[in-house]
Structure formats: C-alpha cells, structure tokens
C-alpha cells in the first residue's frame, strides 16, 4: 500500500522562476523603437512613393508584432505569477511567447523567399542611393536594439551561473544549458539579429549592384537571408517546443535521478519516473518507488536534494509485490 507523505502546508509557492525584469524593460524599449521606425518607413514610403521603403516598413512590422508578443508574455507571466490556477507557475507563458515569435520568424523568412524569387523572375529598377540609406538606418536601429537587450541578456546569464557550475560537475550537455536561457528574450534577439543580418546582406548586395551593376545580387542575398532566418527560427522552435511539450526525458537530470535511486543503500526499485521543466534550468519530477523497508518519501527527497535543479519532487512508495 502507498505510504502517506509527510504533511506539508496546503498553501506554498509554485513559482519556480524569478522572471527577468531587466529583459522585460529592455524588450519593451526595443519594441517601441522598432514600431517608431516601422511607422517612419511606411509613412516615408507612401509620401515619397518608394516601394523599397514601404516593403522594408512592412517587413519591420512583423518584427514589431513579435517583439510586442515577447513584452506581453513577460507582463502576463509577472501579473499572474502567484495565480493558483497555474500549477507550476507562469514561466511557460514566456516560452509560449518565444515559440509564437519563432513562428513569426518563419513567416518573415517565407516572405523574403517570395519577394526574392519574384525579383529574380521580374527584375525592377533599384534606386540604390535611397535603398542603401534605408538599409544603413535599419542596421543602426538594430544595433541600438541589440545594445538595449544586452543588459537583460547578461543579467540572465549571470543569474543562472550559480546553478550552472553544479550542472557542469555532472557533465550536462548543451541540451540542459539551453534550459538556462530566457527563451522569450532569445526570441527578441532572433528578430533583432534577423533584421540586422538582412540589413547587412542588403547593404552588400546594393553596393555590389551600384558599383558592378550586378542587380541579381539583391534578390540572391534575400534568399541567403531567408535561409539564415529559417535556421534561427528552427532552433528556437525546437527548444521552445521541447519545453512546451514536456519532452525532457532525455535530459541529463533524468539519468542523475536514476543514479541516485540505484545508489541507495536500501533495496529499492524505480517503477515510474516523470520529469518536466518548470523554470530556466529547473525541473519537477514524480517518482514511483517499490521497497520492503519502512522508509518515508523524505528519505529519498533528501538523497535527491544534491541536485539543485530539482525544485519540486513528489514521491510515491509501495511495497514490493503490491498492486
């Protein structure tokens, strides 16, 4: 029969992630800066009848939407951090924001491919001086955005290093280290980098076209940029999707839990194990154990406590042969 767990207070915090206030503030500033630039480009394109300016403005609008999603995710997660409806806190709202933002990146890449192929098939006159000026201004805005986001990014790394040394000692791979990153902040970075990369590629292509007359270089660089953006989007979708779907049973911490139970001085059998992520580099787990010793769940919780990344442990103990 199942042994009763040690009594605990019914009300206790299930907030396992402290959030990233600095990143939230920086992402908001970048979203505002991007939105202002978007309005300026669309207005200027309409006023000066420049399709290049209009196209760049609408391209930037997709990044504005994605950055807005990142800000919303931070605000919503913070606002409902102590809402009891969220069994394991609101951190995954930020991850969902990053996942949605990655989908927008895929759409941006698709639009870049469509426009580039269209221009290869039907070339149009390029106003090089105006287009170069637009690309340079866009790059400067992206550099300013990256500067605004760097403080939140460094804070995120600095905050997590306290746990990182513990995990390195157990040989954690890159998969676990990704879990220490703010995936919502990373999605904002991806959009800033995507814009910066397309601006750099555009500047190279436009100068090539202006100096050597190779107008086809502009759409080709667009295709190169689309591949680059797609690669970043795939990585972000993979990492955020893994967290959202609780696909964590190949994480190194799972083997560490098994090792702790196997090394127990008493006879014990691990019948069932579930592990999922509840914060940046933080996990919850449920274990079902069988033993013929009179031992409480706290005994095994104490053994597992050497792994600081395990912040919520539930243990069920049955007798050998019990159904």
C-alpha positions as CSV (number, residue, x, y, z in Angstrom):
1,X,0.0,0.0,0.0
2,X,1.1,3.6,-0.5
3,X,2.8,5.2,2.4
4,X,1.4,8.6,3.3
5,X,3.6,11.6,2.5
6,X,4.8,13.9,5.2
7,X,2.3,16.6,5.9
8,X,3.0,19.9,4.3
9,X,1.1,23.2,4.3
10,X,-1.6,23.3,1.6
11,X,-0.5,26.8,0.5
12,X,3.0,27.1,-0.8
13,X,4.6,28.9,-3.7
14,X,4.7,27.2,-7.1
15,X,6.7,30.0,-8.6
16,X,9.9,28.4,-9.7
17,X,11.2,31.2,-11.9
18,X,12.0,34.7,-10.7
19,X,11.4,36.2,-14.1
20,X,13.7,38.7,-15.9
21,X,12.5,42.3,-15.1
22,X,15.5,43.9,-16.9
23,X,14.9,41.9,-20.0
24,X,11.2,42.9,-19.9
25,X,12.0,46.6,-19.7
26,X,14.7,46.3,-22.5
27,X,12.3,44.4,-24.8
28,X,9.6,47.0,-24.3
29,X,12.1,49.7,-25.4
30,X,13.2,47.8,-28.4
31,X,9.5,47.1,-29.4
32,X,8.8,50.8,-29.2
33,X,11.9,51.7,-31.2
34,X,11.0,49.2,-33.9
35,X,7.4,50.4,-34.0
36,X,8.5,54.0,-34.5
37,X,11.0,53.0,-37.2
38,X,8.2,51.0,-38.9
39,X,5.8,54.0,-38.9
40,X,8.5,56.3,-40.3
41,X,9.4,53.9,-43.1
42,X,5.8,53.2,-44.1
43,X,4.9,56.9,-44.0
44,X,8.0,57.9,-45.9
45,X,7.4,55.1,-48.5
46,X,3.9,56.3,-49.0
47,X,4.8,60.0,-49.2
48,X,7.9,59.6,-51.5
49,X,6.2,56.7,-53.5
50,X,9.1,54.4,-52.6
51,X,8.3,50.7,-52.8
52,X,11.6,49.8,-51.3
53,X,10.8,51.9,-48.2
54,X,7.3,50.6,-48.0
55,X,8.5,46.9,-48.3
56,X,11.1,47.4,-45.5
57,X,8.5,49.1,-43.3
58,X,6.0,46.2,-43.6
59,X,8.9,43.8,-43.1
60,X,9.7,45.6,-39.9
61,X,6.0,45.4,-38.8
62,X,6.3,41.7,-38.5
63,X,9.2,42.1,-36.0
64,X,7.2,44.8,-34.2
65,X,4.4,42.3,-33.7
66,X,6.8,39.6,-32.5
67,X,8.6,41.9,-30.0
68,X,5.1,43.0,-28.8
69,X,4.3,39.3,-28.1
70,X,7.5,39.0,-26.1
71,X,6.6,42.0,-24.0
72,X,3.1,40.7,-23.5
73,X,4.4,37.3,-22.4
74,X,6.7,39.0,-19.8
75,X,3.9,41.2,-18.4
76,X,1.3,38.4,-18.3
77,X,3.7,35.9,-16.6
78,X,4.6,38.5,-14.0
79,X,1.0,39.6,-13.4
80,X,-0.3,36.0,-12.8
81,X,2.9,34.7,-11.2
82,X,1.0,33.8,-7.9
83,X,-2.3,32.8,-9.5
84,X,-3.1,29.3,-8.1
85,X,-4.6,28.2,-11.4
86,X,-1.1,27.8,-12.7
87,X,0.1,24.5,-11.1
88,X,3.8,25.1,-11.8
89,X,3.9,28.9,-12.2
90,X,3.7,31.1,-15.3
91,X,7.2,30.7,-16.7
92,X,5.9,28.7,-19.7
93,X,3.9,31.8,-20.8
94,X,7.3,33.3,-21.7
95,X,8.3,30.1,-23.5
96,X,5.0,30.2,-25.4
97,X,5.8,33.8,-26.4
98,X,9.1,32.7,-27.7
99,X,7.5,29.9,-29.7
100,X,4.9,32.2,-31.2
101,X,7.7,34.7,-32.1
102,X,9.6,31.9,-33.8
103,X,6.5,31.2,-36.0
104,X,6.5,34.8,-37.0
105,X,10.2,34.5,-37.9
106,X,9.3,31.6,-40.2
107,X,6.6,33.8,-41.9
108,X,9.2,36.5,-42.3
109,X,11.6,34.0,-44.0
110,X,8.8,32.9,-46.3
111,X,8.0,36.5,-47.3
112,X,11.7,37.0,-48.0
113,X,11.8,34.0,-50.3
114,X,8.7,35.0,-52.1
115,X,9.9,38.6,-52.7
116,X,13.4,37.4,-53.7
117,X,12.1,34.9,-56.3
118,X,9.7,37.5,-57.6
119,X,12.5,39.9,-58.2
120,X,14.7,37.3,-59.8
121,X,11.9,36.4,-62.3
122,X,10.8,40.1,-62.9
123,X,13.8,42.4,-62.1
124,X,12.8,46.0,-61.4
125,X,14.9,49.2,-61.2
126,X,16.6,49.8,-57.9
127,X,17.2,53.2,-56.5
128,X,20.5,52.3,-55.0
129,X,21.3,55.5,-53.0
130,X,17.9,55.6,-51.3
131,X,17.8,51.9,-50.7
132,X,21.4,51.9,-49.2
133,X,20.4,54.8,-46.9
134,X,17.3,52.8,-45.7
135,X,19.4,49.7,-45.1
136,X,22.0,51.7,-43.1
137,X,19.3,53.3,-40.9
138,X,17.7,49.9,-40.4
139,X,21.1,48.5,-39.3
140,X,21.7,51.4,-36.9
141,X,18.3,50.7,-35.3
142,X,19.1,47.0,-34.9
143,X,22.5,47.8,-33.3
144,X,20.7,50.2,-30.9
145,X,18.1,47.4,-30.2
146,X,20.9,44.9,-29.5
147,X,22.6,47.3,-27.1
148,X,19.3,47.7,-25.2
149,X,18.8,44.0,-25.0
150,X,22.3,43.1,-23.9
151,X,21.9,44.1,-20.3
152,X,18.9,41.7,-19.8
153,X,20.8,39.0,-21.7
154,X,23.9,39.4,-19.4
155,X,21.7,39.5,-16.3
156,X,20.0,36.3,-17.4
157,X,23.4,34.5,-17.8
158,X,24.8,36.0,-14.6
159,X,21.7,34.9,-12.6
160,X,22.0,31.3,-13.8
161,X,25.7,30.8,-13.4
162,X,25.1,29.9,-9.7
163,X,23.4,26.7,-10.8
164,X,25.5,26.2,-14.0
165,X,28.6,25.2,-12.0
166,X,26.7,22.5,-10.3
167,X,25.4,21.0,-13.5
168,X,28.8,21.2,-15.2
169,X,30.1,19.0,-12.4
170,X,27.7,16.3,-13.6
171,X,28.6,16.6,-17.3
172,X,25.4,18.2,-18.5
173,X,25.3,18.7,-22.2
174,X,24.3,21.6,-24.4
175,X,20.6,20.5,-24.2
176,X,20.5,21.3,-20.5
177,X,22.4,24.5,-20.8
178,X,19.8,25.8,-23.3
179,X,17.3,25.4,-20.4
180,X,19.2,28.2,-18.5
181,X,18.4,30.7,-21.2
182,X,15.5,33.1,-21.3
183,X,13.8,31.7,-24.4
184,X,11.5,34.8,-24.6
185,X,14.5,37.1,-24.6
186,X,16.2,34.8,-27.1
187,X,13.3,35.2,-29.5
188,X,13.6,39.0,-29.2
189,X,17.3,38.7,-30.0
190,X,16.5,36.5,-33.0
191,X,14.3,39.2,-34.5
192,X,16.9,41.9,-33.9
193,X,19.6,39.7,-35.4
194,X,17.3,38.7,-38.4
195,X,16.8,42.4,-39.2
196,X,20.5,43.2,-38.7
197,X,21.5,40.3,-40.9
198,X,19.1,41.3,-43.7
199,X,20.3,44.9,-43.5
200,X,24.0,43.8,-43.8
201,X,23.2,41.5,-46.7
202,X,21.2,44.2,-48.3
203,X,24.0,46.8,-48.0
204,X,26.5,44.3,-49.5
205,X,24.1,43.5,-52.4
206,X,23.2,47.1,-53.1
207,X,26.8,48.3,-53.1
208,X,27.6,45.4,-55.5
209,X,24.7,46.4,-57.7
210,X,25.7,50.1,-57.7
211,X,29.4,49.5,-58.3
212,X,29.4,46.5,-60.6
213,X,25.9,46.5,-61.9
214,X,25.0,43.0,-60.7
215,X,21.4,43.7,-59.8
216,X,20.7,40.0,-59.3
217,X,22.8,40.1,-56.2
218,X,20.0,41.9,-54.3
219,X,17.4,39.0,-54.5
220,X,20.1,36.4,-54.1
221,X,21.2,38.0,-50.8
222,X,17.5,38.0,-49.9
223,X,17.4,34.2,-50.3
224,X,20.6,33.8,-48.3
225,X,19.0,35.9,-45.5
226,X,15.8,33.8,-45.6
227,X,17.9,30.6,-45.1
228,X,19.7,32.3,-42.2
229,X,16.4,33.4,-40.6
230,X,14.9,30.0,-41.1
231,X,17.8,28.3,-39.3
232,X,17.4,30.6,-36.3
233,X,13.7,30.1,-36.3
234,X,14.1,26.3,-36.4
235,X,16.4,26.3,-33.4
236,X,14.0,28.5,-31.4
237,X,11.0,26.3,-32.4
238,X,12.9,23.2,-31.4
239,X,14.0,24.5,-27.9
240,X,10.7,26.2,-27.0
241,X,8.6,23.3,-28.4
242,X,10.6,20.8,-26.3
243,X,9.7,22.7,-23.1
244,X,6.1,23.2,-24.0
245,X,5.6,19.5,-24.8
246,X,7.5,18.4,-21.7
247,X,9.9,16.4,-23.9
248,X,12.5,16.3,-21.1
249,X,13.0,12.6,-20.5
250,X,16.4,12.7,-22.4
251,X,17.7,15.5,-20.2
252,X,20.8,14.6,-18.1
253,X,18.9,15.2,-14.9
254,X,16.8,12.1,-15.6
255,X,19.9,9.8,-15.6
256,X,21.1,11.5,-12.4
257,X,17.8,10.7,-10.6
258,X,18.1,7.1,-11.7
259,X,21.7,7.0,-10.4
260,X,20.7,8.4,-7.0
261,X,17.9,5.8,-6.6
262,X,20.2,3.0,-7.8
263,X,22.9,4.0,-5.3
264,X,20.5,3.9,-2.3
265,X,21.8,1.7,0.5
266,X,18.4,0.1,0.9
267,X,16.7,-2.2,-1.6
268,X,14.5,-0.1,-3.9
269,X,13.1,-0.3,-7.4
270,X,12.2,2.6,-9.6
271,X,8.8,1.8,-11.2
272,X,7.9,5.1,-12.8
273,X,9.5,8.5,-13.4
274,X,8.3,11.7,-14.9
275,X,10.4,14.8,-15.3
276,X,9.5,18.2,-16.8
277,X,10.9,21.7,-16.8
278,X,9.3,24.4,-14.6
279,X,11.8,27.3,-15.0
280,X,15.1,28.2,-16.5
281,X,17.3,25.2,-15.6
282,X,14.7,24.0,-13.0
283,X,12.8,20.7,-13.0
284,X,9.9,19.0,-11.2
285,X,9.7,15.2,-11.0
286,X,7.3,12.4,-9.9
287,X,8.8,9.0,-8.8
288,X,7.0,5.8,-8.0
289,X,9.2,3.5,-5.9
290,X,8.9,0.0,-4.5
291,X,10.8,-1.2,-1.4
292,X,10.3,-3.6,1.5
293,X,11.8,-1.2,4.0
294,X,9.9,1.2,6.3
295,X,11.1,4.4,4.8
296,X,9.4,7.8,4.2
297,X,9.4,9.8,0.9
298,X,11.6,12.4,2.7
299,X,14.4,9.9,2.9
300,X,14.7,9.8,-0.9
301,X,13.9,13.5,-1.3
302,X,17.0,14.1,0.9
303,X,19.1,12.0,-1.4
304,X,17.8,13.8,-4.5
305,X,18.4,17.2,-2.9
306,X,22.0,17.2,-4.1
307,X,20.7,18.2,-7.5
308,X,19.7,21.8,-7.0
309,X,17.8,21.9,-10.3
310,X,15.1,19.6,-8.8
311,X,12.8,22.2,-7.2
312,X,9.6,20.1,-6.9
313,X,9.8,16.4,-6.0
314,X,6.8,14.1,-5.5
315,X,7.5,10.5,-4.4
316,X,5.1,7.5,-4.1
317,X,6.3,4.5,-2.1
318,X,4.8,1.0,-2.5
319,X,5.7,-2.4,-1.0
320,X,7.3,-5.0,-3.3
321,X,4.6,-7.1,-4.9
322,X,1.8,-4.5,-4.2
323,X,-0.6,-4.0,-7.0
